[in-house]
Amino acid sequence: MGNTKRQNRVLVVDSHPASVAALTRILESAGFAVTAAENTEQALAAAEDVPDAFIIDVEMPDMDGFELCQRLRQDPRYRFTPIIMMTALEEGSVLRRAFAAGCDDFLQKPLEPIAVIARLTGQLQKYEIFAQLDRVRRNLARYISPRLRRLIEESSNGSGYLPPQEREVCILFSDIRGFTALSQTIPAPMLFSTISRQLGTQVDAVYRHRGYVDKFGGDGIMAVFDSDCMAWDACHCALEIMRLTESMRSDDVPPMPVGIGIHMGMVVEGNIGSGEHLDFSVIGNTVNLAARLCGYAHSRDIIVSEHVREAVGDDPELRFVEPQQAHIRGLREPIRLYRLVRVESAERRQAD
């Protein structure tokens, strides 16, 4: 009994009782459940239960079937639900108007039972295939950034291959300090839940500041900002991540202090990998240096490069303190770095 197939429910909209009765017999004999409506008002009320398909007569006493079809298509719930229209009229203009209104198929009265079942079954099969593909697409979309999904969709009309390009971006790396030690003191399920919640908070902050997440790095993220004010976006995002991290402290879980590094410069953006598995990412010295700055940062530190500091300019909401010349692994010459702090933190520091 657990494997009993659910009946597909069809909403029939027709003002002629004899036509409704005939269509109901045809559908029920084929195993469909039928709900009938004799006018548009009844149809819209019955549609709230979201039927699996609609069969609508063109001629209605209040609103014709064309307008009803259009109204249904405007509702996201019925955007792809099969809609079959029917009429006794033979004018070709009726057929054109029906498809222009958004219907999927058309039936000519008097109805032939074989044609009704064949066309309805075919439309339901198409809809089920589409629904499965849409579920897969939505699930896959959770694993890639909205920006990458948009790029892939835009390139799907061509070769589907996104060519590499050089561009200037601002890169933010975050990392939880002392993660290895924490993982030895916190039960694995609690650790996983805490890390997931914290990284989810960081991801939300990135998108609020017009960036996108390029990848997760276990206990941190790599985010890319490419708007006209990318350095400003990245700095404010970093401050928000720090503020949110502090607010997530609890008695049950030890604090998970975050370090952040931000650098700005040219990168190469494109596909990395083989035809079987690709990663669309950014690479170059800018990315490497941003990662090095993150590694240089202590707990609750935001370390930014001179390039980022210059790009931001004078902003009363940002404070760059403790300038220093630092030797960064992989670089021959020392570079100038700053700590980015909240305005109130800088003011307290000056008062002390």
N, C-alpha and C positions, 0 to 999 in steps of 0.2 A: 504493500500500500504506500510505502514511503516513496516509491518511484513513479506514482501516478502523475501523468503529465497535466499541467495546468491548462484549463480551457482558455483559448484566446477569446477575448470579449470584443464584440463589434458593436459600435453605436450606429444604428440606422436612423437617418433623418429623412422623413418623407411625410407629407401631409395627406397622402391617400391611404386609408386603412387597408384596402384590398392589396395594394402594392406592398405595404409593410408586412401583412400576413403572409403573402407569397414569399417574400424575401426571408422572413423569419423561418419558415418551413425549410427553405433551401439551406440556410446556414446551420440551423439546429440539427438537421439530418446529417450534416458533415462534421458535427462535434463542436460547433462554435456556440458560445453564449451570446445572446442578443439582448441589447437594450434599445428601446425604440423611443423616438421623439418626433412629435408631429409639427414642431415649429422651432425657430432659432432659439428662442428663450429656453425651451425645454432642452434643446441640444446643448447649449452652453452650460446649463446646470448639470446635465448628465455627464458632460465632459470633465467635470471636476474630479471624477473617479479615474480619469486617465485611461481610456480604453486602448486596446491594442490596434484598432483600426476604425476608420469611419467610412460609411457608405452614405453619400448625401445626394438627394434629388436636386436637380437644378432649379425646378420650379417650386418656390415656397411662398406661403401667403404673406409673410412680413418681409423678411430679408431673403434674397435669393441665395441659391447654393454657392454661387461664385463668391459673394461677400462673406458668407460663413466660412468658406474654405480659406479665404485670405485672413480672416480674424484668427482662425485656428493656427495658421502658419506663423502668425506674429507672436504667438505664445510659445516660449522656449520649450514647454512640455510637449508640444505637438509639432515641433519644427520638422521632425523627420518621421512622424507617425504616418503610416499609409493612409491616404485619403483617396477613395474611389468615388467618382461622381457618376450619376445616371440620369437619363432623360428619355422621353419618347420623341423629342424633337429630332429632326434629321439635318438641320442646317449645319454646314461646316463651321460657321462662326461660333456655334455653341461649343464645339470641340476645342477650338482655339482659345476661347475665353476660359474654359475649364482648366486647361494646362497652364494658361497664363496666371490663373488664380493660385496655382500651386498643387493641383491634384496630381496623383501618381498614375492613375489609370482611369478608364472610362467604360461604362456599360450602357448598352442600348436596350431600352424597353421595347417589347416584352422581354423579360430576363430569361436567359437560358441557364439552367442550373449548372451545367458543366462549365460554362464560361465564367459564371460568378465565382465558383469554388476555385477554379484554376487561377484566375487573376488575383483573387484575394490571397490564396496560398502563396503565389509567386511573390506578391508584394511583402507579405509577412516574412518570407524567407530572406528576401533582400534586406529588410529592416533588421532582422536578427544578425545577419552578417555584418551590417554596418554597426549595430550596437556593440558587437564583440570587438570590432576594430576600434571603436571609439573608447571602450573600456581599456583596451591595451594601450592606446595612445595616451589616455589620461594617466594611467599608471606609470608609463614610461616618462611622462612629462614631469613627474615628481623627482626624477633622478637627474634631470638636466635643467639648466637655468632657462627662464622664459626668453631671455635674449637669444640663447643658442637655438632654442626651439623655433623662434621667429626666423632666424637666419636659415635654418634648414628648410623651413616651409617656403621661404622666398626663393631658395635655390632649387626647389624640387621641379620647377618647370624647365630647368636647363639640365645640365649634367648631374646635378645633385652634389657636385664637388665644390667646396668652398676654397678658393685659391688663397694662398698666403698673402698677407699684406703687412707692411710696416706702418706703425702708427704710434702716437704718443698716448700713454695711459698713466694712471697712478695706481700703484699696487699696494695693497694692505695685507700683511700676514699677521695672524694671531696665533697664540700658542699658550697652553696652560702650563704654568711653571710647576715643576715638581710632580708632574703627572705620574712618572714611574713609581715614586715613593707612595703617592696616593693610591695607586692601583694595588699596592700590597697591603693597605690598611682598610679598604672599603670593599664590602662584598660585591662581586662582579655585577649582579643585576642592578644594584643601587648605583654602582659606578657608571654603567651603561646608560641608565635612565638620566642620571645627573649630567653626563657629558652631552647626551642627545638634547636635553632641555637647554643647556647653555649654548651649544652650537646653533640650535634653532633660534635662540634669541639673537645671536650674532647675525645669522642669515637675514632675519627680519629687519635688523638695523641696516644692513648693507642695502637692501632693496628700498628701504625708506629714504636712503640718501643717494638714490639713482645709480647704484653700483650693481654688480652681479657677482655671484660666487663662481669662481673658476673651478675650484675643487676643495674637497675636505682633505685635511692632512692628519687624520687620526684624532688628535685633540685640539685641532685648530682649523682655520680656513685660510684660503687665498682668495682675496676679493679684488676685482678690477673696477676702476672708475674711469669713465671716458667722456664725461660731459664737458661742457665749456669751462666749468669751474670744478674740475675733477679733484684738485688738491684740497679745496675747501670742503667738498663733499666727503672725502676720505678722512680728513681731520675731525670733522664733526661726527662722522660715523664712529671713529675710534673713541671719542669722548663718550658717546652714548653707550658703546659696548662696555666701557669701564663702569659707567654709572649703573647699568643694568646688572653687571656682574656683582657689584657690591650689594645691590638690592636683593639678590638671590641667595644671600647667606642664610643659613638655618642651623638649628642646633643638631639636626640629624646628620648633616653632611659637612665635612670640613670645608673651609673656603678654598675655592679653586682660582687662585690669582692668575690673571692673564697678562702676557706681555705682547706688545704690538709694535711692528715696524712698518714704516711707510716710506716709499720712494717713488719718484716720478721720472719718466724718461721714455725712450723709444723701445719698442718691442716688435717682435714678429708674431703675428697672429695667424694661425692656420691649423690644418689637420696634422696630427702626429700619430704614427702607427702604420698599420697595414690595412688592406682592404677588408679584412675580417674584423678588425677592431680599431677604431679611430678615437682619438681624443682631440677635440677642438680646444686649443689652449694658446697661451701666450708664452713666449720664451725669449731669453736674452739677458744681458747683463743687468738690466733694470730689475727683472724678476729676481735674479740671484742676489742683488744688493738688498732688495726689500726683505728677502728671507734672512740675510745676514743681520740686518738691523733688528729684526724680530728676535733673533738669537742673542743679540747684544743687550736687548731690553731686560731689565729686572722685573720682578713681580710688580704688577700695577703700573708699569712704565709704558709710555708711548714714545718711541724714538723715531724722529723724522730727519730726513736729509736736508742739506742746505737748499737743494733744488725745490723741495716741497715748501720750505719756509719762504723762499722768494716768491713762489707762485701764489701763495696765500696773500702776501702783502700785509697791510695793516688791517687787522680785523679785531674789533674790541671784544669779541667773544672768545678769542683764542690767545693763549699765552705760550710763547716758546722760551723756555728757561734753560739755564745751565749749558750754554754753548761750549762745545769742547772739540778738540781735534782727536779723532779716534783711529786706531789702526784696526781695520776690518780684515778678517781672513779672506785671502784671495785678491786683495788690492795692494799694490806696491806702495802707494802714497796714502798718508792719513787723510781722512775726510772730516768735514765739519758737521756735527750732529747737534740736535736740540731735543730736549724733553718737552713734549706737549702736555700741558696741564689745563684743568678747568680754571676759569678766571678767578673763582673764589679761592681755589687752592693756591694760586700764585699770589693773591693778595694776602692770604694768611702767612705765606712764606716771607713776604716782604715785611710784614708787621713783626714777625719774630726776629 
